[in-house]
Amino acid sequence: MRIIIIADNASNLFGGEALIPLNLFRLLRARNMDVKLIVHARNRTELTRQFPSDLDRLFFVEDTFIHKGLFRFGALLPRRLAESTTGFLIHLTTQLSQRRVLHEIKQRSGIDIIHVPTPVSPKIPSLVWNIDAAVVMGPLNGGMEYPIAFRQQQRFVSRMAMSFARWLASFANMIIPGKRYADVVLVANRRTREAVPRGIKGEIVHLVENGVDFSVWHKKIAEKEQDGTIRFIFIGRLIDWKAVDIVLEAMHRLRVRQRIVFEVVGDGAMLERWRSLADALGLGSAVQFSGWMSQQHCALRLQQADVFVLPSLFECGGAVVLEAMATGLPVIATAWGGPVDYLDASCGILVEPSSRESLIAGFVDGMEALANSPELRARLGQAGHARARQYFDWDRKIDQLISIYEKALKSRKPFGPR
């Protein structure tokens, strides 16, 4: 099969959904498959260093004056409004350039499969259609809302931006029919299935979008001897809906607080506010803000921790949960969005977000239980590692995707709109 992967980014440095096309390309090449990757030029330095033997398989599209103008204008808008307007138009402009590269490859060497794994949002339209190849979209993951008890916490501008973005996307998908005409649309869960555009012509297949690379995220050999301090850790962007303040409030209430520390790895707009909150709560040296770290350093920090926490209120995916599970850490997470797809009671503690107070209290209870019981930490951690290995190993996902590619080729619809 001659496979083309198209994405805005494929990168360890950018993290998040940019890891998905990177892992697809890396693992398909490891199986000596004929795969090429088309991404934005901002990925060039990283990818050419990582794949020096595959330079002829890497294609980069540059910024145009349209990209630059939209980016400058978007910098003046609130973040979520920019994402739903100028960000949306920047993505389409990038994909328009990628279409030209697709046609050049098609004329030169032919294409059997075009895989568009990102953006993972089910609403964002795609210009990849009408290219005479089987098209696979996703895995998509979206259709998210804040928990009911927290919806008023979302700022008015953000709510309006999301409503406008969804209206715009529904209208745009009628005009730009890439998702509707795809041969296979992969969805991560039922809520995403309900959020995809109406009129999908191809087959809809359930497949979780995130996976874990066990060559990076190694299992802890054993719980280390230490001074009795239990180390909790959060890794992620420091933005409002990650809700790190929930864990800070829980830390303040814990009866065993003298025995625990909490490390926050990441950077973002909420850093100073949450640092100030930690000071106001009198947490002092019990909380450490470590800033942004590379994937390799994050893996090392997980190795040195005892429990991973994710209090997020709007987490569609949450690959870091899988990375913690692969490391053998028990996880405490909000029972909302992506973590529910990964965790169950055998390997973690899911806290219902029925109110802010109940969410804080649930984290207090979970953190205290794990701080007091090395046996519980070990049992949940071992079960999480086994679950990640069985269901979320990237190598197994590649097996599934190759089968999906083969099926898409066999069932491909005639060339052109259907």
N, C-alpha and C positions, 0 to 999 in steps of 0.2 A: 504494500500500500504506500502511495505517495501522500504524505500527510503534511498539512500546513497548520500551524498554530498561530492565531492572531490575538494580540492583546495590547493594551496601552503600555503595560509594564510587565517585565518578568525579572524579578529581583529579590535577592536576600535583603538588600539595604532598605528597600521600601517596605518590605514585610507585607502583612495582611494578605489581600487577594493576589498581590503580585507574586507570591510564592507558588500559586497554583500553576500558571503557565511555565514557570521556571522548572518546577518538578516534573511536569509533563514532558517537556523537551529533554531534560536530563535523563529521565528514566527510559523514555522511548529510544534515545540514542544509546543508552547502556545495553539495550537489546538489539542494537544494530539495525533499527528501523529507519526507513527513509523519511525523515521528518525535518521540516524547516520552520523557522520562527520569525515572525514579523512583529516588531515592536517599535516604540518611539526611540529616537536617537539618544534620549537621556540614559538609556540602559547600555549604551555601546561599551563604555569602559569596563563595566563589571562583566558583561557577557563575553567580550573578547578575551578577557583574562581567564574566565572560568572555562571557556570552550575553545582553546587555541587550535584544536584540530578540526573544528567545525565552522571555521569562519565563512566558508562558502554556503553555509546553511542559515546564517544570520542575516536578516534584512532590517534596516532601520529607516524610519521616516522622520524627516526633519520638521521643525517648526516652520510654519508659513507666517506671513504678516498677519493673517487672520488669527492664528493661534496667539500671537504676541499681543494683538489688540484686545482680544477677549480676556486674556490673562490679566492685563493691566486694569481693565474695567472691573473684572471680578474681584480684584484685590480691594476695591472700594466698597464691596458689598458685605453684609453679614455672611459668615462662612456657609451656612446651610442654604441661604438664598443663592449664593454664588455657585454652590454645587449643583443646584437644580436648574440654573439658567446658563451662565457662561461655561460652567464645567461640562454641562450636557452638550453644548455647542462645540466646545473644544474636542470632546470625545468623537463627535460625528465628523469633525474636520480631520482628525487623525485617521479615522476609519476610511474616509474618502481617499486619503493618500495611500492607505494600505490596499484598497481595492485596485489601484493602479499597479502596485507591486504584484498583487495576485494575478492580474491579467498577464503581466510580463512573465511570471513563472509558468502560468498555464500555457502560454505560447511556446516557451522554451523547453519545458520538461514534463508538463502535464501535472494534474492534481487529481487525486481520488477522494481525499477527505479534507475538509476545512473544519477545524475545531476552533470555536470562539468561546474560551472558558470564562473570560471576564469582559466587561463588568458583571459581577454576579447578580446584580439587581434584575429582577424579572421584568421591570417596567422599562428599562432603557432600551430604545429601539436599536436595531442593527442594520447596517448597510450591506452586510454580507449576504447576498442572494443573487440569483440569476447568473451564476458563474460556471455552471455545468460541472458540478462536483457535489458529492454528498456533504451536507452541512450538519454539524453537531454543535448545539449551543449548551453552555453550562459546564458543570452543575450550577444552576441559579439558586440563589438563596435570598429571600426578602419577604415582602408582605408584612413587615414588622410594625407594631405600634408599641408605645410605652405601656407598661402595666396600668390598669385602670386607675389605681390609687395614685399614680405618679404623673398622669397626663397633664394636670394643671401645672406641674413643675416645669414642663416644657415651655419655653418662651413663646409668646404670641407670634413673633416673626418666624420662628422655626416651624411652628404649626402651620402657618400660612404658606411658608416655603414648601413644606412637604405636600400639602394639599395641592398647591399649584403644580409642583413637579409631577404628581401622579396624574392630574388632569392633562398636563402637557404630554406626558408619556403615552397615555391612552390614545390621545389624538394623533401623536406622532407615529404610533405603531400601526395606525390605519394607513398612513401615507408611506411609511418606511417599513416594508413587510418582512424584514429578515427573519425575525423570530417566528412569525406566523408561517413562513414558507420553509423553515428548517426541516430536515428529515428526521432529526431526533432532538428533542429538548429535554435536558437533564434537570431535574429539580431535587433539592435537598430534603424537602419535607412537604407535608400537606398544605401548610399555610402558603408556601411558595407556589404550589400547584394551583391554588385558588387565586393567586395574584398575577399569573402569566396573562399576556394579552388574549383577548377572545379570538377565536378562529384559528387556533393552532392546527396546521394541516398534518404535521408529522406525528411520530410516536412520542409520548411523554413517559420518561423513565425516571424512577427515583434513584438518586445516587448522592450521598453526602459529599459536599464540595471539598471539605478539608481532609487532609491526611497527615500522617506524621512520618518523618524520616528518621528511622531508628539508627542510622549512621551518625546522626547529630545528637539526638536526644537519648542518651544512654541511661539505663536503669541504675539506680543507686545499688551498690553491692550490699550494703547493710546500713542500718541506722548507726551513725557514728557515736562514739563516746564523746560527751561534751559536758559542759558545766551545769546542765539542767535547764538551760535556756531553750525554748522552743521557737523556731524561726518560721514565721509566716512571710509569704512573698506574693506580690502582685506584679505582673508584667503587662504593659500595654500603654496606649496613648493616654495622656492625662487630659481628657476632655470630659465635659459635664456628665454625659450619660454612662461613663465608666463607674461613677458613684463611689469613688474611693473614700469619700467622707463617711459612708456607711461603716466601713471597717475601722476608720479612726474613732467614730463614736463607740463602736463595739469595744475597741481597745480600752477606751476610757472607763467602761463599765466592768470590765473583766475582773473577777476576784483574784485571778492568778496573774494579773498584769505584770507583777514584778518578775515573772519567769518567762515572759514572752517579748519578742522583738518583731517588728514588721518592716520589711524592706519594700519600697516602691520603686520599680525599675521602669523608666519611661520619661517622656517629656511632653509638654503640651500646655495649652492655655490655662489649665487649672492648677499648674504647679505651685505658684505662689499662694493662691487661695488655700490650697490644701496644706501647704507648709505652715501657713499662718494658723489654720484650724488646729493642726497638731500641737503648735505652741500654746494656743489658747486653752486646749484641753489638758495641758500639763504633761504631755507624753514624752517630751524631752528626747533623750537618746534612744528611747524604745522604738522610735520611728526614724528610718533612714530613707531619704530620697536620693537615689543613686544616679538618676539621669538616664539618657538613652544608652543602650548597649547593643553591640552586634549580636547576631544569632549565637555565635560560639560562646560569647560571654554570658548571654542569657542561659544557655545550657549549663554552664558552670555554676551560675547562681542557683539554678534549680537543684543541682546536685548538693549544694550546701544548705538547702532549705529543708523544712519538715512538712509544711502544709502550703498549698497554693490556694489563694482566694480570688474570686471574680464576682464582685457585687454589681456587675453591669445591669442596666435597665433596658438596654437596646442593642443586644448582641446577637446579630443574625447568625454569625458563625462561631468565633471563639476558638481558633486553632490552638491558642496557647493552652487551653484546657487539655487538649490531646497531648501536647508536649509535656505538660506536667504529669499526665497519666503515664506516658511512655517512660518518664523518669522514675516513676514509682511513688509519686506524691499523692496523698489523699487531697481531694479538692472540695472546697466549700464554694458554692455558686448560687446566684439567683436562679430560681426555677422559672426561667423565662427565656425564650429564644434558643440560640444555638446550644448552650450547655445541656438543655433537656434532650437534645439529640444524641449526646455523648455519654452522659452520666446516668447512673441509676443508684439505688440504695446500696448496691454491693461495693461500690467504689468511691462514693462521694456523698456529700450532704447538700441537698437542694433546698433552698429556703424560699418559701412562697412570698411574693411581694404584695401581700394583701394590704399593707400600709407601710409607711416609713418606720413607724415604731416596731411593727412586727418583723420587718426585715432586719432592723438593727438587733432586736432580741434574738432572732434566729441565728444571726452570725455570732452573737455572744455565746449562745448555747453550743453551737458547732465548734467554735474556736476553743471553748473551755473543755468540751469533751475530748477533743483531739490533743489539747495540751496536757491533759491529765492521764492519757492512756497511750503508751507506746504500742501496746498490742493492737488497739483500734487503728492507729496510724499505719502500722505494718499490714494489717488485714486489708484495709481499704486501698492502700497503695499497691499491694500485690494484685488485687482484683482489677484495679484500674489499668495496670500495665498489661495484664492478660487481655482485657477488653480492647485496649488500643491495638495490641498486636493482632487480635482476631478480626477486628472490624475496620480498622482505620489505617493500617500499614499501607504506605504509598505503593509498595510493590504489588500488593493485592489489588489496589485500585487500578493499577495499570493493566492487570489481567482483565478486569471488568471492562475497562475502556477499549481495549483491543477487541474484545467480543462485541462491544457496542459499535465500533467502527465497521467490523465485518458485517454485522447485521444491517447497518445503515447503507453500506454499499449494495447489498443484495436487494434491499427494499427501496432503493433510491427512486424518487419520482422523476418524471420526464423533466428535461431542461426547461427552465423558465417559470413564470408565475403559474400557480395552480389554483 
